[in-house]
């Protein structure tokens, strides 16, 4: 459950179940909220599971498990994947180094099982793994004025400038502020606090300093799709990293991790069998809708929304790699609709998502 439900309700939130936790869906007038985030800044509560890894061997242990090099310097972080033995994405994560621990952020509902597995695999290594989601509140500030917003309320530090770095300061209570990787296509920050301090931190983010608009999951999904950002639940889970063009998450030359051999072979064979593309359509398709070109089935939609800025349906689709851009047909509840494969991102923003698919 959200750590600040009463405050969300005070702002008029409706809720959605996310991995057994009630999180804000929207606050009314979603299109107006969306534009407020794109024009100024918005604040949301993010759905992360948090796993804390301590012990002298923590860096080596986690580094051997994930697809990117885990930082050792306090204040640094990395985006990475956990793969299954077939080289498919089991889950994605962020790992941040503190002076005496690694904080690993997983999508909601994924962290507890991984913490249990890691605890069983420590063997003789000096590693302790704790599932600590209930100890933290994690909020996000996103928009072209996000840096100004954070600067207006953060005491004891300046907003971090480099992606996936963090500083410690105060917003009524102690916080850690992380510069994110522009998933919404705008400047963005994660604000992490103790769960017991979440109420004053959330209120500070919304009403103190530069005012910010609260927003929920529906707006987050629309913002990230406009920005060309694939998400775990809809695009990443159970797919091969190079199908998604996720080179920012994988160091193909690093040491051992589960699925490394499979992923390296796929990488070295050249292009993948399919790729993730953006498309527009006359009518809104559902996830799983068939995409055809010249009468042949060439892929399917993974996620679709009506873009408030483009005023038309936009979507991600996984299609055969050799499908060329241009006209396609997309299945909808009202019959086949004309569509077009288009470049990403869908909307020009103040930032660029680190997850926009890239292919050699």
C-alpha positions in Angstrom: 0.0 0.0 0.0 1.1 3.6 -0.6 2.9 5.1 2.4 0.8 8.3 2.2 -2.7 7.1 1.3 -4.5 9.8 3.3 -2.6 12.6 1.6 -3.3 11.1 -1.9 -7.0 11.0 -0.9 -6.9 14.6 0.2 -5.7 15.5 -3.3 -8.6 13.5 -4.9 -6.8 10.4 -5.9 -8.4 7.2 -7.2 -6.3 4.0 -6.8 -5.0 1.0 -8.7 -3.7 -2.3 -7.4 0.0 -2.7 -8.2 1.4 -6.0 -7.1 -1.0 -6.1 -4.1 -0.4 -2.4 -3.2 -2.9 0.4 -3.7 -1.2 3.3 -5.6 -2.7 6.4 -7.1 -4.3 5.8 -10.5 -5.2 9.5 -11.2 -6.3 12.6 -9.5 -9.0 13.7 -12.0 -8.6 15.5 -15.3 -5.7 13.3 -16.5 -5.1 15.3 -19.6 -4.8 18.5 -17.7 -2.5 16.7 -15.2 -0.4 15.4 -18.1 0.1 18.8 -19.5 1.0 20.3 -16.1 3.8 17.7 -15.8 5.0 18.4 -19.4 4.9 22.2 -18.9 6.1 22.6 -15.3 6.6 19.7 -12.8 4.6 16.8 -11.2 5.1 14.6 -8.2 4.2 10.9 -8.0 4.7 7.9 -5.7 6.7 5.2 -7.4 6.1 1.5 -7.1 9.5 0.0 -6.1 10.5 -2.9 -4.0 13.7 -2.2 -2.1 16.4 -4.8 -1.3 19.3 -3.8 0.9 22.5 -5.7 0.5 25.3 -5.4 3.1 28.6 -7.1 3.9 32.2 -6.9 2.6 31.4 -8.9 -0.5 28.2 -7.1 -1.5 29.5 -5.5 -4.6 31.0 -8.7 -6.0 27.9 -10.7 -5.2 25.4 -8.4 -6.9 27.8 -7.6 -9.8 28.0 -11.3 -10.6 24.2 -11.5 -10.8 23.2 -8.5 -12.9 24.1 -7.4 -16.5 25.9 -4.1 -15.7 28.8 -3.2 -13.5 27.7 -2.3 -10.0 29.2 0.9 -8.6 31.4 0.9 -5.5 31.6 4.7 -4.9 29.1 6.2 -2.5 26.5 8.3 -4.4 26.6 6.3 -7.7 24.1 4.0 -9.3 23.4 1.9 -12.4 20.5 0.5 -14.3 20.8 -3.3 -15.0 18.8 -6.5 -15.7 18.5 -9.9 -14.1 18.2 -12.6 -16.7 16.9 -16.1 -16.7 19.1 -19.0 -18.0 17.7 -18.5 -21.5 18.9 -14.9 -21.5 15.5 -13.4 -21.2 14.7 -10.5 -18.8 13.4 -11.7 -15.5 13.4 -8.2 -14.0 15.1 -4.9 -14.3 16.6 -2.9 -11.4 18.6 0.1 -10.2 21.5 -0.5 -7.8 22.9 2.4 -5.7 26.0 2.3 -3.6 26.1 3.9 -0.2 28.9 3.9 2.3 28.0 0.5 3.8 25.3 -1.0 1.6 23.8 -1.4 -1.9 20.2 -0.3 -2.3 18.6 -2.3 -5.2 15.2 -1.0 -6.5 13.0 -3.6 -8.3 9.5 -3.2 -9.8 6.8 -3.7 -7.2 6.1 -7.4 -6.5 9.5 -8.6 -7.7 11.9 -7.8 -4.8 10.8 -10.3 -2.1 11.4 -13.4 -4.1 14.8 -12.2 -5.3 15.8 -11.3 -1.8 15.0 -14.8 -0.7 17.0 -16.3 -3.6 20.0 -14.1 -3.0 20.0 -15.0 0.7 20.1 -18.7 -0.2 23.1 -18.1 -2.6 25.5 -16.2 -0.3 27.4 -19.4 0.7 30.7 -18.4 2.3 30.5 -14.8 1.1 30.1 -11.9 3.6 26.7 -10.8 2.3 23.5 -10.1 4.0 20.3 -9.5 2.0 17.2 -7.8 3.5 13.8 -7.2 1.8 13.2 -3.6 3.1 10.3 -2.2 1.0 8.2 -1.3 4.0 11.0 0.9 5.4 11.0 3.4 2.6 8.9 5.9 0.7 9.9 6.6 -2.9 8.6 9.7 -4.7 9.3 11.1 -8.1 9.5 14.7 -9.3 9.4 15.0 -13.1 9.0 17.9 -15.6 11.0 20.7 -17.2 11.1 22.5 -13.9 12.0 19.4 -11.8 15.4 20.7 -10.9 14.0 24.1 -9.9 11.4 22.2 -7.8 14.0 20.1 -5.9 16.3 23.0 -5.4 13.5 25.0 -3.9 12.8 22.5 -1.1 16.1 20.6 -0.6 18.2 21.7 2.4 21.8 20.8 2.9 22.7 19.9 -0.7 22.2 20.8 -4.4 20.2 18.6 -6.8 22.6 16.0 -8.4 23.4 16.7 -12.0 24.6 13.3 -13.4 22.0 10.6 -14.1 21.8 7.9 -11.4 23.9 9.8 -8.9 22.5 11.0 -5.6 22.9 13.4 -2.7 21.7 13.4 0.9 19.8 16.4 2.3 16.5 17.3 4.0 12.9 18.1 3.1 11.5 18.7 6.6 13.0 15.2 7.2 16.1 13.4 5.9 16.0 12.4 2.2 18.2 10.9 -0.5 17.7 12.6 -3.9 18.6 10.6 -7.0 18.9 12.1 -10.5 16.9 9.7 -12.7 17.5 8.7 -16.3 14.8 10.9 -17.8 12.2 8.1 -18.3 9.4 10.6 -18.7 11.5 12.5 -21.3 11.9 15.4 -18.8 14.2 16.3 -15.9 13.5 13.8 -13.2 14.4 12.9 -9.6 13.7 10.1 -7.1 13.2 11.3 -3.5 13.8 8.4 -1.0 12.9 8.8 2.6 12.1 6.6 5.7 8.5 5.4 5.5 7.8 7.1 8.8 8.8 10.5 7.3 6.8 10.1 4.1 3.9 12.4 5.0 6.0 15.6 5.4 8.2 14.8 2.5 5.3 14.2 0.1 3.6 17.4 1.3 6.9 19.3 0.8 7.2 18.1 -2.7 3.6 19.1 -3.6 3.0 22.4 -1.9 6.3 24.0 -0.7 8.7 25.9 -2.9 7.7 25.7 -6.5 4.2 24.1 -6.6 3.9 20.7 -8.2 1.0 18.7 -9.6 0.4 15.2 -8.1 0.0 12.5 -10.7 -0.6 8.8 -10.8 0.2 5.6 -12.7 -2.1 6.5 -15.7 -0.1 9.7 -16.3 3.2 8.0 -15.8 2.4 5.3 -18.4 1.4 8.0 -20.9 4.4 10.2 -20.2 6.9 7.3 -20.6 5.3 6.1 -23.8 5.4 9.5 -25.3 9.1 9.6 -24.3 9.8 6.2 -25.9 10.5 4.4 -22.6 9.8 0.7 -22.4 8.5 -0.4 -19.0 9.1 -3.7 -17.2 5.5 -4.9 -17.0 4.6 -4.2 -20.7 7.8 -4.4 -22.8 10.7 -5.8 -20.8 9.5 -8.9 -19.0 10.5 -12.2 -20.7 12.1 -10.5 -23.7 15.7 -10.6 -24.8 17.6 -7.3 -24.1 18.8 -6.7 -27.7 15.2 -7.1 -29.0 14.5 -4.0 -26.9 17.7 -2.2 -27.8 18.6 -1.9 -24.1 22.3 -1.4 -24.5 22.3 1.0 -21.5 21.4 -1.9 -19.3 23.9 -4.5 -20.5 27.7 -4.6 -20.5 28.3 -7.5 -22.9 32.0 -7.7 -21.9 31.6 -7.9 -18.2 32.0 -10.9 -16.0 29.6 -13.7 -15.1 25.9 -13.3 -14.8 23.0 -15.6 -15.3 22.1 -15.8 -19.0 25.3 -14.1 -20.1 26.4 -16.8 -22.5 23.0 -16.8 -24.3 22.9 -13.0 -24.5 26.5 -12.7 -25.8 25.8 -15.2 -28.5 22.6 -13.3 -29.5 24.6 -10.1 -29.6 27.5 -11.5 -31.6 25.2 -13.1 -34.2 24.1 -9.7 -35.3 20.6 -8.3 -35.5 17.9 -9.8 -33.3 14.8 -11.5 -34.8 12.5 -8.6 -33.7 12.6 -5.1 -32.5 10.6 -2.6 -30.5 9.1 0.3 -32.6 6.7 3.2 -32.1 3.5 3.4 -34.1 0.5 5.7 -34.4 -3.0 4.5 -35.2 -6.3 5.9 -36.2 -8.1 4.0 -33.3 -6.7 2.8 -29.9 -5.5 -0.8 -30.0 -5.2 -3.1 -26.9 -2.0 -4.8 -25.8 -1.6 -7.9 -27.9 -3.3 -6.5 -30.9 -1.9 -7.9 -34.2 0.1 -5.6 -36.5 0.1 -6.4 -40.2 1.9 -5.0 -43.2 1.0 -5.8 -46.8 -1.4 -8.5 -45.5 1.2 -10.3 -43.4 1.3 -10.5 -39.6 4.5 -8.8 -38.5 4.1 -8.2 -34.8 1.9 -7.2 -31.9 1.2 -4.1 -29.7 2.7 -4.2 -26.2 1.2 -0.9 -24.9 -1.0 1.8 -26.3 -2.5 5.1 -25.0 -4.0 8.3 -26.4 -1.3 10.9 -26.3 -2.7 14.2 -24.8 0.0 16.1 -26.7 -0.5 14.5 -30.0 -4.2 14.0 -29.6 -4.0 10.5 -31.2 -3.3 6.9 -30.2 0.3 6.0 -29.9 1.8 2.5 -29.1 4.8 0.3 -28.7 4.9 -2.8 -30.9 7.3 -5.7 -31.2 7.7 -6.4 -34.9 9.9 -8.5 -37.1 13.3 -6.9 -37.4 13.2 -6.5 -41.1 9.9 -4.7 -41.2 10.4 -1.4 -42.7 8.9 1.8 -41.5 5.7 3.1 -43.0 2.1 2.1 -43.2 0.7 -0.8 -41.1 -2.7 -2.1 -40.0 -3.5 -2.6 -36.4 -6.4 -4.7 -35.0 -8.8 -2.8 -32.7 -12.2 -3.6 -31.1 -13.8 -1.7 -33.9 -12.0 -3.5 -36.7 -8.7 -2.9 -38.5 -7.3 0.6 -38.2 -4.6 2.3 -40.3 -1.3 2.9 -38.6 2.2 4.0 -39.2 5.6 3.0 -37.7 7.3 6.2 -36.5 10.5 7.4 -34.9 10.9 7.6 -31.2 10.3 9.6 -29.1 6.7 10.5 -30.0 7.1 13.9 -28.3 10.1 16.2 -28.2 10.8 16.9 -24.5 13.4 18.7 -22.5 15.3 15.4 -21.9 15.8 12.1 -23.6 15.0 8.7 -22.0 18.0 6.5 -21.5 15.8 3.5 -22.6 14.9 4.6 -26.1 15.6 1.5 -28.2 18.8 1.7 -30.1 20.0 -0.8 -32.8 23.3 -1.1 -34.6 
